[in-house]
């Protein structure tokens, strides 16, 4: 069968992916299992390789034509079907796989009739493998085009009375006991492509229709809905995973046209208590993506998690299990479960001690504390290391050294955070019902983040004054601007100041303190250039200061608690800044390990080191060449498992953000972050490399933020964030700058689009379309 140009559909099974592609292999499996699948044949990947050869573009494929043997085989196979209309569908070897559905990326041709038309449609399917959208999709998934081959499924056309799709799990909530059915009259292609509004049904595990939306005349009879759901469940059970299924009904007969594993399916819903709903969004803000195995084992668990867990236990006597919070299988995090702290017997004692420390307080600057000095000295020593001069044993020891240093900051925070905690709790007790004045009390305190922002604003103002530099930064490509700025005579002083900025603040993370793989500012100076570009539009900071309320002017208690809380906020922010000092050194050391292992042939690529665990690399270093195969095998195994979860959220948005009552015309709803209302054009920022795209007065829309995003808030009219709560970084900074914020919007980055004019109501937690100016 490997050397045949065409094979009957009933000749292939799910394991024949290399011959039949994902769609063909799944359909052959269903046919063999007794499901009603329209008969047909498959133009194999052998035919594709024979015909297409080294073609790498649409024009190459169409220009190559078909060898006579392939052409004859397709015509003969079509003839064996006794003619008639057929559906011709692509079936790439990387298609319909867990984590990579390729939905809509390659072409499908319906109602094709006649030998010449079928041959042309097969050629069209092959050519669609090289369209711009298909190539971009593969690039995003890290799939090399040269490794993909295209089979084509040719099936008898079902002239459907009604057709549609169903999911055997709820793609929104992640519920595995719910079947979702969309249906419309006519061919199912209209439902798949979104050109019609389908009838929508949710069927529970008891075959009860628990939700329905019918557009006009129902497309399905009442008894057909649970029957379709039952077939879907049988298919899912056969494949052992939730399925995305296309189906059609003709004269009461249900046919299955396609089945593939559901992608981007959230974890099953879980019940959360009030604390989990409060803390979950704030923690998820630090996980804008799934951590890599090396990040988990070399940084998150031994450093960040250990730091947070020790502080919680020492300050309030509760324990947090990061294993429960980030459950992993083979070192790949499966989901995010908001923590539910476990109280210990010493809770009263620890709280009493924390309150006593807070009331007693320390007036000495924390920067002069011996713990701070020891930490900074050790971090500087790590920073001075040249990874290229270290042995592998020394390189893999760098994460341990960093963890040991962070223990010093843990002790410092345990000693000095109580003052801020006492101040904040006291303020909330005194200001019951009037907490909107909190920003006046604890905002605008001097911090390293504020100092960095001020310096960025100064660099932006100076860049505007240097004509050649201003043109470079406004021109577009930041990497080129960075290169040219370094050799621009008129900007020599500016460049030295820019380098000094990186020396001082460059250890700041670009994405999250959790995600060690992603560069720090010093590793990605174009990110800093992007921030400078944003700030160039209007010189200097434009923070909104508010006059003290009468309450603040009168109450010495409030002012005293405010000073205590403000110092605590500044201390928390600045020690977070300190905690990232070891970040670049650990990242550089692990990248060097990857380069060495790839150079020595023990890994296929240096990046593969991030798919390993620190423990594996440590063992591999000590056993030298004898462990080479196992390292490569582990990295390959995890990369495949990673692909399955690539687009899967860590938690269902409906689990973390329960349904909120909103205005009928609201585009997006979330938690109210405050700041009133503002109108502006949407700008979706996916990550630090797009910082420079934000324009003054636009609405910043993103998945999550961290302190490195703060300068953007100076130019944004409002901020809308998928993840995070009212205590998250984005909400705190937005309130400080006096702009509206909507937090935990869940789907803002997918629903809103660049240039869309919206009204952001930070007090109601809603985003609405802006009124038509006409």
TORGU-515854 format. One line per 10 residues: number of its first residue (from 1); their letters; for each residue x negated, y, z of C-alpha. Coordinates in Angstrom, 3 decimals, padded with zeros to 6 digits. Each point is the difference from the previous one (the first is absolute). Example, Ala and Ser with C-alpha at 12.3 -4.5 7.8 and 13.67 -1.06 7.14 Angstrom:
BEGIN
1 = AS = -012.300,-004.500,007.800; -001.370,003.440,-000.660 $
***
This chain:
BEGIN
1 = XXXXXXXXXX = 000.000,000.000,000.000; -002.949,002.339,000.576; -000.729,000.095,-003.738; 003.590,000.396,-001.221; 001.257,003.285,-001.367; 003.607,-000.639,001.068; 001.572,-002.292,002.620; 003.588,-000.607,001.030; 001.099,001.774,003.156; 000.855,-003.313,001.661 $
11 = XXXXXXXXXX = -003.617,-001.154,-000.442; -001.497,002.472,002.500; 000.104,000.230,003.793; -001.025,002.618,002.557; -003.644,-001.177,-000.092; -000.293,000.726,-003.739; -000.652,003.702,000.545; -003.135,-000.015,-002.157; 001.987,-001.312,-002.982; 003.457,001.509,000.444 $
21 = XXXXXXXXXX = -000.610,003.163,002.040; 001.925,000.855,003.152; 003.477,000.391,-001.503; -000.230,-003.107,-002.173; -001.407,-002.199,002.761; 002.782,001.030,002.408; 002.747,-000.571,-002.589; -001.372,-003.445,-000.874; -000.055,-000.849,003.710; 003.626,001.078,000.420 $
31 = XXXXXXXXXX = 001.087,-001.979,-003.050; -001.753,-003.113,001.331; 001.691,000.501,003.401; 003.438,-000.073,-001.589; 000.904,003.686,-000.108; 001.892,001.328,-003.011; -002.703,001.688,-002.090; 000.520,000.820,-003.713; -002.048,-002.355,-002.195; -002.934,001.275,-001.989 $
41 = XXXXXXXXXX = -003.743,-000.204,-000.506; -003.204,001.701,001.054; -002.626,001.507,-002.266; -003.022,-000.995,002.075; -003.007,001.974,001.147; -002.044,-002.161,-002.398; 001.977,001.561,-002.858; -000.624,003.449,001.478; -003.761,-000.532,000.254; -000.164,-001.481,-003.494 $
51 = XXXXXXXXXX = 001.921,002.904,-001.509; -001.167,002.936,002.090; -003.601,-000.981,000.751; -001.950,002.982,001.320; 002.716,002.568,-000.739; 000.252,002.602,002.757; 002.604,002.465,-001.248; 003.499,000.082,-001.454; -001.404,000.855,-003.441; -002.527,-002.860,000.213 $
61 = XXXXXXXXXX = 002.763,-002.505,000.683; 002.353,001.231,-002.694; -002.830,000.315,-002.486; -001.237,-003.528,000.609; 003.197,-001.676,-001.250; 000.658,-003.707,000.566; -002.194,-002.894,-001.138; 001.945,-002.337,-002.250; -000.011,-002.823,002.572; 001.510,002.185,002.724 $
71 = XXXXXXXXXX = 002.522,001.523,-002.383; 001.136,-003.425,-001.202; 000.288,-001.378,003.541; 002.272,002.876,001.102; 002.204,-000.378,-003.067; 000.266,-003.752,000.490; 000.853,000.345,003.720; 002.669,002.586,-000.767; 001.403,-002.226,-002.718; 000.316,-002.856,002.492 $
81 = XXXXXXXXXX = 002.434,002.194,001.956; 002.327,000.023,-003.036; -000.433,003.711,-000.456; 002.275,002.530,001.633; -000.743,003.008,002.196; -002.794,-000.332,002.568; -001.580,002.038,002.774; -003.768,000.442,-000.353; -001.697,000.780,003.306; -003.612,000.560,001.012 $
91 = XXXXXXXXXX = -001.548,-002.472,002.448; -003.490,001.140,000.979; -002.243,-002.159,002.173; -000.093,002.778,002.611; 003.768,000.499,-000.164; 002.738,-001.035,002.460; -002.575,-000.864,002.651; 000.340,000.733,003.734; -001.044,003.636,000.424; -000.094,000.743,-003.739 $
101 = XXXXXXXXXX = 003.404,-000.218,-001.671; -000.958,002.113,-003.054; 003.680,000.937,-000.229; 000.567,002.000,-003.198; -003.701,000.217,-000.836; 000.196,-002.176,-003.139; 002.691,000.039,-002.670; 003.118,-002.136,-000.408; 001.962,-000.303,-003.259; 003.669,-001.040,000.061 $
111 = XXXXXXXXXX = 002.352,-001.259,-002.701; -002.888,-000.916,-002.288; 001.113,-002.103,-002.972; -001.943,-001.514,-002.905; -003.516,-001.400,-000.306; -001.613,003.265,-001.113; 001.641,001.933,002.836; -001.105,-002.569,002.600; -003.599,000.084,-001.250; 000.048,003.821,000.134 $
121 = XXXXXXXXXX = 001.431,-000.039,003.533; -002.732,-002.391,001.191; -002.600,002.368,-001.441; 001.772,002.889,001.751; -000.197,-001.806,003.348; -003.716,-000.593,-000.455; -000.598,003.629,-000.950; 001.917,001.206,003.095; -002.725,-001.531,002.157; -002.163,002.981,-001.017 $
131 = XXXXXXXXXX = 002.411,002.916,000.368; -001.145,002.830,002.236; 002.487,-000.890,002.743; -000.992,-003.696,000.038; -003.736,000.779,000.141; 000.544,002.554,002.785; 002.042,-002.533,001.997; -002.751,-002.625,-000.261; -002.633,002.551,000.945; 001.969,000.868,003.140 $
141 = XXXXXXXXXX = 000.070,-003.667,000.972; -003.680,-000.501,-000.853; 000.780,-002.498,-002.786; -002.506,000.003,-002.868; 001.729,000.134,-003.388; -002.456,-002.530,-001.412; 001.208,-002.591,002.530; 003.674,000.263,-001.015; 001.612,-002.014,-002.811; 003.531,000.244,-001.328 $
151 = XXXXXXXXXX = 002.428,-002.838,-000.624; 003.437,000.789,-001.436; 003.327,-001.578,000.958; 002.548,-000.435,-002.802; 003.439,-000.966,001.336; 003.492,-000.348,-001.347; 001.789,003.289,000.482; 002.820,000.011,002.547; 002.714,002.402,-001.218; 000.969,000.792,003.561 $
161 = XXXXXXXXXX = 003.406,001.092,001.188; -001.668,001.226,003.183; -003.622,-000.073,001.085; -002.384,001.445,002.538; -002.673,-000.650,002.573; -000.064,-001.318,003.527; -002.506,000.021,002.817; 000.128,-002.893,002.424; -001.206,002.308,002.771; 000.885,003.628,000.685 $
171 = XXXXXXXXXX = -002.767,002.099,-001.627; 000.775,002.941,002.310; 000.349,-001.606,003.432; -002.041,-003.151,-000.674; 002.866,-002.209,001.272; -000.572,-003.525,-001.318; 003.590,-001.085,000.663; 001.579,002.505,-002.383; 000.450,-000.270,-003.784; 000.283,003.240,-001.982 $
181 = XXXXXXXXXX = 001.856,-000.173,-003.324; 000.242,002.723,-002.643; 002.334,-000.701,-002.909; 001.395,001.733,-003.068; 001.984,-000.980,-003.056; -002.048,-000.955,-003.047; -003.696,-000.817,-000.128; -002.094,000.135,003.155; -002.632,002.161,-001.672; 002.110,003.063,000.791 $
191 = XXXXXXXXXX = -000.146,-000.841,003.720; -003.740,-000.723,-000.074; -000.838,003.185,-001.906; 002.281,002.164,002.155; 002.066,001.325,-002.920; 003.264,-000.921,001.759; 001.190,000.280,003.588; 000.722,-003.608,000.987; 002.469,-001.441,002.447; -001.885,-000.783,003.190 $
201 = XXXXXXXXXX = 000.647,-002.811,002.499; -001.684,-001.226,003.189; 000.721,-003.602,000.987; -000.986,-001.307,003.440; -001.110,-003.520,000.939; 003.637,-001.040,000.562; 000.869,001.032,-003.580; 001.971,002.973,001.301; -000.114,003.120,-002.168; -001.113,002.542,002.597 $
211 = XXXXXXXXXX = -000.417,002.979,-002.325; 001.335,000.888,-003.423; -000.140,002.963,-002.345; 002.101,-000.330,-003.150; -000.362,002.670,-002.658; 003.335,-000.511,-001.782; 001.574,-003.319,-000.937; -001.824,-002.782,001.874; -002.439,-001.875,-002.220; 000.259,-003.204,002.087 $
221 = XXXXXXXXXX = 002.887,-001.932,001.463; 000.015,-000.315,003.786; -000.779,-003.727,-000.132; -002.939,000.466,-002.410; -002.052,002.145,002.388; -000.751,-002.666,002.659; -000.519,-002.590,-002.775; -002.730,002.135,-001.566; -001.540,000.564,003.443; -000.021,-003.749,000.673 $
231 = XXXXXXXXXX = -001.896,-000.696,-003.240; -002.495,002.716,000.950; -000.599,-001.589,003.390; -000.619,-003.391,-001.620; -002.568,001.545,-002.344; -001.739,001.777,002.889; -000.065,-003.255,001.961; -001.459,-001.831,-002.995; -002.834,002.521,-000.412; -000.459,000.444,003.741 $
241 = XXXXXXXXXX = 000.169,003.804,-000.123; 002.599,002.765,-000.504; 000.735,000.485,-003.702; 000.862,002.809,-002.424; 002.389,-001.684,-002.473; 001.603,001.106,-003.261; 003.240,-001.769,-000.895; 002.845,000.085,-002.498; 003.537,-001.393,-000.165; 001.662,-001.025,-003.269 $
251 = XXXXXXXXXX = 003.524,-001.408,000.112; -000.415,-000.825,003.689; -003.381,-001.752,-000.392; -002.889,001.366,002.067; -003.429,-000.060,-001.693; -003.334,000.920,001.549; -002.150,002.165,-002.266; -002.964,000.661,002.257; -001.237,-000.559,003.557; -003.067,001.376,001.696 $
261 = XXXXXXXXXX = -001.209,000.509,003.536; 001.199,003.256,001.528; -002.751,002.565,000.364; -000.299,002.846,002.512; 002.440,-001.811,002.291; -000.226,001.472,003.525; -000.437,-002.286,002.989; 003.266,-001.262,001.503; 001.793,002.590,002.152; -000.681,-000.052,003.709 $
271 = XXXXXXXXXX = 001.824,001.530,002.937; -001.881,002.935,001.539; 000.474,001.582,003.386; 000.028,003.742,000.541; -003.711,000.202,000.788; -000.908,-001.946,-003.145; 002.127,002.310,-002.129; -001.768,002.996,001.554; -003.600,-001.210,-000.210; 000.295,-002.060,-003.190 $
281 = XXXXXXXXXX = 000.105,002.897,-002.505; -002.999,001.691,001.640; -002.115,-003.158,-000.166; 001.109,-000.865,-003.528; -001.161,003.457,-001.061; -003.535,-001.322,000.578; 000.623,-002.973,-002.305; 000.879,001.443,-003.403; -001.114,-003.329,-001.463; -000.672,-003.566,001.140 $
291 = XXXXXXXXXX = -003.438,-000.248,001.671; -002.665,-002.128,-001.676; -001.314,-003.022,001.935; -003.343,001.726,000.650; 001.731,003.149,001.237; 002.070,-002.109,002.368; -002.871,-002.053,001.425; -002.864,002.494,-000.049; 001.792,003.187,000.990; 003.708,-000.062,000.884 $
301 = XXXXXXXXXX = 000.022,-002.833,002.537; -003.419,000.451,001.666; -000.062,003.813,-000.065; 003.279,001.870,-000.539; 002.284,-002.630,001.543; -002.317,-000.629,002.926; -000.164,003.759,000.652; 003.789,000.473,-000.024; 000.689,-003.161,002.013; -002.491,000.922,002.722 $
311 = XXXXXXXXXX = 001.399,003.529,000.299; 003.557,-001.292,000.339; -000.984,-002.475,002.670; -002.103,002.464,001.974; 002.391,002.962,-000.240; 003.381,-001.668,000.544; -000.732,-003.678,000.712; 001.633,-001.500,-003.117; -001.484,-002.327,-002.573; 000.395,000.145,-003.772 $
321 = XXXXXXXXXX = -000.619,-003.036,-002.200; -001.457,001.021,-003.327; 000.294,-003.599,-001.111; 003.765,000.361,000.395; -000.026,003.449,-001.575; -002.001,-001.055,-003.095; 000.613,-003.744,-000.388; -002.508,-001.434,-002.449; -000.293,-003.199,-001.999; -003.527,-000.853,-001.102 $
331 = XXXXXXXXXX = -001.016,003.537,001.057; 002.583,001.639,-002.298; 002.527,002.112,001.892; 003.486,-001.287,-000.785; 002.104,002.789,001.480; 000.175,002.799,002.538; 001.968,-000.631,003.191; 000.347,003.124,002.182; -001.492,-000.803,003.413; 002.035,-000.701,003.080 $
341 = XXXXXXXXXX = -002.343,000.601,002.947; -000.253,-002.689,002.657; -000.010,001.528,003.522; -002.432,-001.466,002.500; 000.180,-000.171,003.795; -002.236,003.065,000.288; 002.327,002.413,-001.851; 000.915,002.053,003.124; -003.623,000.197,001.099; -001.273,001.052,-003.451 $
351 = XXXXXXXXXX = 002.693,002.639,-000.459; -000.693,001.405,003.452; -003.715,000.133,-000.764; 000.650,001.709,-003.352; 002.221,002.642,001.626; -002.630,000.607,002.686; -002.701,000.428,-002.635; 002.232,002.318,-001.977; 000.752,002.220,002.998; -003.615,000.018,001.097 $
361 = XXXXXXXXXX = -001.283,000.594,-003.520; -003.533,000.788,-001.037; -000.950,003.544,-000.770; -003.408,-000.904,-001.480; -000.072,-000.005,-003.834; 000.383,-003.557,-001.249; -002.671,000.663,-002.623; -002.552,000.160,002.843; 001.112,-003.265,001.581; -002.777,-002.663,000.100 $
371 = XXXXXXXXXX = 002.366,-002.391,-001.789; 000.381,002.448,-002.886; -003.726,000.566,-000.217; -000.755,-003.717,-000.006; 002.629,-000.621,-002.669; -001.211,002.787,-002.292; -003.599,-001.102,000.387; 000.880,-003.565,-000.940; 002.203,001.101,-002.909; -002.805,002.216,-001.321 $
381 = XXXXXXXXXX = -002.366,-002.961,000.143; 002.442,-002.076,-002.064; 000.431,002.857,-002.439; -003.755,000.207,-000.564; -000.215,-003.638,-001.051; -000.940,-000.654,-003.605; 002.004,-003.100,-000.958; -002.390,-000.871,-002.806; -002.820,-000.384,002.541; 001.897,-002.296,002.394 $
391 = XXXXXXXXXX = 000.044,-003.775,-000.031; 003.313,-001.795,-000.487; -000.028,-000.918,003.688; -000.406,003.661,000.941; 002.721,001.087,-002.421; 002.642,-002.377,001.355; -000.881,001.162,003.513; 000.957,003.626,-000.759; 003.752,-000.543,000.641; -000.793,-001.489,003.435 $
401 = XXXXXXXXXX = -002.202,002.983,000.852; 002.820,002.348,-001.009; 002.504,-001.878,002.172; -002.329,000.251,002.975; -000.333,003.751,-000.503; 003.773,000.477,-000.241; 000.296,-001.573,003.442; -001.664,003.169,001.321; 002.729,002.137,-001.592; 002.624,-002.312,001.466 $
411 = XXXXXXXXXX = -001.348,000.618,003.483; -000.125,003.743,-000.662; 003.608,000.084,-001.186; 001.210,-002.051,002.965; -001.658,002.504,002.333; 001.159,003.199,-001.708; 003.282,-000.650,-001.834; 002.115,-000.132,003.184; -000.084,003.804,000.354; 001.595,000.439,-003.405 $
421 = XXXXXXXXXX = 002.530,-002.755,000.702; 001.061,001.598,003.271; 000.341,003.371,-001.722; 002.084,-001.414,-002.839; 002.302,-002.042,002.217; 000.402,002.963,002.341; 000.900,002.298,-002.875; 002.632,-002.390,-001.310; 001.539,-000.238,003.439; 000.031,003.774,000.479 $
431 = XXXXXXXXXX = 001.142,000.746,-003.555; 002.867,-002.461,-000.233; 002.111,001.119,-002.947; -002.494,002.721,-000.955; -002.878,-002.050,-001.414; -000.048,002.094,-003.193; -002.286,002.417,001.834; -002.657,-002.724,000.343; -001.895,001.116,-003.149; -000.427,003.436,001.574 $
441 = XXXXXXXXXX = -001.640,-001.625,003.004; -002.146,-002.734,-001.477; -000.424,001.125,-003.596; -002.869,002.030,-001.375; -002.551,-001.323,002.495; -003.589,-000.033,-001.260; -000.996,-003.455,-001.280; -002.602,-001.447,-002.322; 002.757,-000.582,-002.545; 000.918,003.675,000.174 $
451 = XXXXXXXXXX = -003.666,000.971,-000.285; -000.359,-002.212,-003.082; 003.100,001.575,-001.534; -001.299,003.494,000.681; -003.319,-000.862,-001.598; 001.806,-001.452,-003.047; 002.033,003.199,-000.265; -003.236,001.998,000.126; -001.555,-002.163,-002.723; 003.106,000.500,-002.120 $
461 = XXXXXXXXXX = -000.050,003.782,000.442; -003.702,000.147,-000.878; 000.539,-002.234,-003.055; 002.627,002.414,-001.310; -002.546,002.825,000.270; -002.550,-001.924,-002.115; 001.404,000.196,-003.511; -001.825,-002.960,-001.540; 000.766,-002.213,002.995; 003.662,001.012,000.014 $
471 = XXXXXXXXXX = 000.317,-000.985,-003.674; -001.663,-003.343,000.680; 002.353,-000.844,002.832; 003.093,001.158,-001.887; -000.973,-001.797,-003.222; 001.273,-003.425,000.979; -002.484,-002.835,000.466; -001.331,000.203,003.553; -002.884,-002.403,-000.513; -001.399,002.181,-002.777 $
481 = XXXXXXXXXX = 000.555,003.121,002.113; -001.919,-001.623,002.842; -002.950,-000.836,-002.258; -000.137,003.425,-001.606; 000.441,001.911,003.270; -003.134,-001.608,001.433; -002.137,001.585,-002.719; 001.783,003.325,-000.411; -002.430,002.814,000.963; 002.775,002.400,000.986 $
491 = XXXXXXXXXX = 001.396,-002.593,002.409; -003.244,-001.069,001.682; 000.968,001.389,003.396; 003.527,-001.359,-000.369; -001.374,-003.451,-000.826; -002.201,000.004,003.111; 003.035,000.916,002.072; 001.968,-002.816,-001.653; -002.757,-002.490,000.880; -000.036,001.296,003.561 $
501 = XXXXXXXXXX = 003.750,-000.596,000.152; -000.514,-003.635,-001.030; -002.778,-000.383,002.587; 002.320,001.260,002.730; 003.361,-001.442,-000.991; -000.856,-002.632,-002.609; 000.704,-002.996,002.232; 003.716,000.867,-000.074; 002.037,-002.787,-001.618; 001.819,000.710,-003.277 $
511 = XXXXXXXXXX = 002.778,-002.583,000.440; 000.233,-001.338,003.548; -002.220,-000.778,002.954; 001.191,-003.606,-000.449; -001.055,-000.431,-003.631; -003.770,-000.322,000.047; -000.277,-000.854,-003.692; 001.229,003.433,-001.074; -002.627,002.740,-000.135; -000.649,002.693,002.558 $
521 = XXXXXXXXXX = -000.315,003.598,-001.189; -003.755,-000.328,-000.299; 000.481,-002.984,-002.331; 002.629,001.821,-002.078; -000.925,003.688,-000.274; 002.495,000.389,-002.857; 002.724,-000.406,002.643; -001.398,003.059,001.775; -000.193,001.823,-003.324; 003.675,-000.771,-000.513 $
531 = XXXXXXXXXX = 000.856,001.573,003.346; -002.028,003.075,-000.877; 001.847,000.272,-003.312; 003.336,-000.095,001.855; -001.139,002.758,002.376; -001.351,002.186,-002.809; 003.493,000.978,-001.094; 000.392,002.291,002.991; -003.021,001.152,001.924; -000.220,-000.692,003.706 $
541 = XXXXXXXXXX = 002.378,-001.716,002.352; 003.624,001.050,000.158; 001.202,-001.509,003.230; 003.221,001.278,001.444; -000.357,001.336,003.518; 003.074,000.426,002.138; 000.571,002.339,002.900; 000.191,-001.624,003.433; 003.528,-000.621,001.219; 001.278,001.660,003.154 $
551 = XXXXXXXXXX = -000.237,-003.379,001.729; -003.704,-000.176,-000.712; -000.602,003.567,001.105; 001.776,-000.565,003.325; -001.003,-003.498,001.055; -003.456,-000.502,001.419; 000.748,-003.721,000.438; 000.795,-000.364,-003.684; -003.106,001.919,-000.995; -002.166,-002.110,002.323 $
561 = XXXXXXXXXX = 001.429,-003.261,-001.296; -000.359,001.343,-003.525; -003.710,000.682,000.499; -000.461,-003.507,001.416; 001.894,-001.587,-002.900; -001.806,002.140,-002.574; -003.400,-001.072,001.334; 001.218,-003.585,-000.177; 001.102,000.388,-003.625; -003.350,001.547,-000.917 $
571 = XXXXXXXXXX = -001.887,-002.740,001.851; 001.992,-002.764,-001.725; -000.542,001.582,-003.422; -003.705,000.654,000.518; -000.739,-003.445,001.388; 001.777,-001.510,-003.008; -002.462,002.061,-002.042; -002.822,-001.500,002.079; 001.294,-003.550,-000.462; -000.571,000.243,-003.753 $
581 = XXXXXXXXXX = -003.715,000.821,000.373; -000.998,-003.654,-000.422; 002.426,-000.528,-002.893; -002.392,000.784,-002.920; -002.879,-002.039,001.460; 002.110,-003.142,000.413; 001.524,000.404,-003.441; -003.411,000.527,-001.630; -001.477,-003.014,001.772; 002.795,-002.303,-001.186 $
591 = XXXXXXXXXX = -000.187,001.328,-003.552; -003.720,-000.751,000.037; 000.747,-003.542,001.210; 002.308,-000.396,-002.986; -002.664,001.248,-002.413; -002.591,-002.399,001.428; 002.309,-003.016,-000.115; 001.044,000.806,-003.577; -003.610,000.546,-001.044; -000.948,-003.369,001.448 $
601 = XXXXXXXXXX = 002.871,-001.717,-001.792; 001.901,-000.786,003.186; 002.935,002.194,-000.980; 001.331,000.773,-003.479; 000.335,003.693,000.778; -001.201,002.288,002.802; 003.621,001.035,000.724; 000.790,-003.614,000.896; -001.652,000.543,003.381; 003.206,001.788,001.089 $
611 = XXXXXXXXXX = 001.913,-003.251,-000.553; -002.250,-001.782,002.505; 000.024,000.141,003.784; -002.896,001.369,002.015; -000.377,-003.396,001.649; -000.348,-001.737,-003.389; -002.622,002.451,-001.188; -001.904,-000.324,003.275; -000.050,-003.797,-000.400; -000.871,000.318,-003.672 $
621 = XXXXXXXXXX = -002.965,002.231,000.766; -001.358,-002.433,002.571; 000.391,-003.079,-002.251; -001.411,001.673,-003.126; 000.574,-001.804,-003.304; 001.777,-003.022,001.454; 003.119,002.098,000.654; 000.103,001.659,-003.426; 002.908,-002.019,-001.357; 002.195,000.448,003.044 $
631 = XXXXXXXXXX = -000.320,003.804,-000.076; 000.983,000.147,-003.662; 002.810,-002.482,000.585; 001.361,001.955,002.968; -000.050,003.283,-001.935; 001.713,-001.572,-003.028; 002.647,-001.681,002.146; 000.840,003.193,001.849; 000.045,002.151,-003.121; 002.629,-002.327,-001.469 $
641 = XXXXXXXXXX = 002.013,000.140,003.231; -000.417,003.762,000.024; 001.503,000.255,-003.506; 003.144,-001.729,001.251; 000.482,002.733,002.636; -001.394,002.899,-002.030; 003.252,001.930,-000.378; 001.704,-001.335,003.120; 000.696,002.543,002.763; -001.257,-000.828,003.471 $
651 = XXXXXXXXXX = 003.484,000.496,001.417; 003.434,000.559,-001.524; 000.910,003.682,000.108; 003.494,-000.968,001.154; -001.544,-001.776,003.004; -002.042,002.983,001.102; 002.339,002.772,-001.087; 003.633,-000.951,000.652; 002.762,001.446,-002.132; 000.555,003.674,000.719 $
661 = XXXXXXXXXX = 003.156,001.951,-000.687; -000.818,002.637,-002.576; 001.645,002.605,-002.175; 001.661,-001.513,-003.080; -002.389,001.759,-002.367; -003.217,-000.831,001.897; -002.696,-001.514,-002.224; -002.073,-001.253,002.930; 000.600,-000.196,003.737; -002.382,-000.487,002.899 $
671 = XXXXXXXXXX = -000.791,001.166,003.503; 000.281,003.732,000.597; -003.509,001.377,000.494; 001.158,003.604,000.454; -001.040,003.187,-001.728; 003.292,001.173,-001.511; 000.672,-000.053,-003.753; -002.168,000.636,-003.038; 000.416,-000.302,-003.754; -002.713,-001.030,-002.403 $
681 = XXXXXXXXXX = -001.120,-002.293,-002.793; -000.997,-003.528,000.988; -003.633,-001.083,-000.181; -000.582,-003.695,000.735; -003.536,-000.554,001.311; -000.995,-003.681,000.015; -003.391,000.467,001.631; -003.011,002.239,000.614; -001.094,-000.092,-003.634; 003.127,002.032,-000.831 $
691 = XXXXXXXXXX = -000.428,002.699,002.668; -000.942,002.527,-002.660; 003.336,-000.457,-001.786; 002.067,001.711,002.706; 000.979,003.565,-000.826; 001.003,002.718,002.412; 003.701,-000.103,000.862; 000.550,-003.592,-001.083; 001.622,-002.689,002.145; -002.632,-002.534,001.027 $
701 = XXXXXXXXXX = 001.390,-003.545,-000.324; -002.197,-002.911,001.089; -000.001,-003.392,001.690; -001.981,001.076,003.074; -002.579,002.556,001.126; -002.975,000.270,002.322; -002.077,002.977,001.208; -001.860,000.291,-003.313; 003.307,001.008,-001.633; 000.470,002.984,002.333 $
711 = XXXXXXXXXX = -001.188,002.743,-002.420; 002.797,-000.980,-002.398; 002.534,001.134,002.590; -001.285,003.551,-000.343; 001.307,000.135,-003.590; 003.026,-002.308,000.090; 003.505,001.414,000.326; 001.063,-003.180,001.800; -001.093,-003.588,000.502; 001.913,-003.256,-000.519 $
721 = XXXXXXXXXX = -001.696,-003.201,001.145; 001.035,-003.632,-000.516; -001.498,-001.199,003.270; -000.395,001.563,003.407; 002.156,001.456,002.718; 000.348,003.279,001.866; -003.223,-000.745,001.906; -002.002,-000.733,-003.164; -002.822,002.110,-001.353; 002.089,001.449,-002.830 $
731 = XXXXXXXXXX = 002.839,001.078,002.293; -002.334,001.590,002.546; -001.975,001.931,-002.610; 003.136,001.070,-001.888; 001.493,001.441,003.184; -003.274,001.755,000.699; 000.049,001.640,-003.414; 003.714,000.740,000.216; 001.091,-001.991,-003.053; 002.915,-002.455,-000.226 $
741 = XXXXXXXXXX = -000.837,-003.692,000.382; 002.027,-003.129,-000.705; -001.613,-003.109,001.454; 000.616,-003.702,-000.601; 001.728,000.726,-003.294; -000.928,-003.554,-001.113; 000.600,000.446,-003.743; -000.881,003.641,-000.666; -003.049,-000.809,-002.141; 002.098,-002.198,-002.284 $
751 = XXXXXXXXXX = 003.195,002.057,-000.169; -001.474,003.504,-000.296; -002.165,000.992,-002.955; -002.439,002.748,-000.898; 001.619,003.285,-000.980; 003.424,-000.880,001.438; 001.375,003.023,001.859; 001.324,-000.926,003.436; 001.092,001.473,003.310; -001.684,-001.530,003.047 $
761 = XXXXXXXXXX = 001.945,000.313,003.244; -002.402,-000.818,002.819; 002.648,000.438,002.664; 002.410,-002.536,-001.545; -002.615,-002.323,-001.489; 001.370,000.300,-003.537; -001.258,000.760,-003.494; 002.639,001.314,-002.399; -000.033,001.184,-003.605; -000.552,003.729,-000.270 $
771 = XXXX = 002.963,002.015,-001.256; -000.045,000.772,-003.698; -001.373,003.560,-000.314; 002.362,000.576,-002.900 $
***
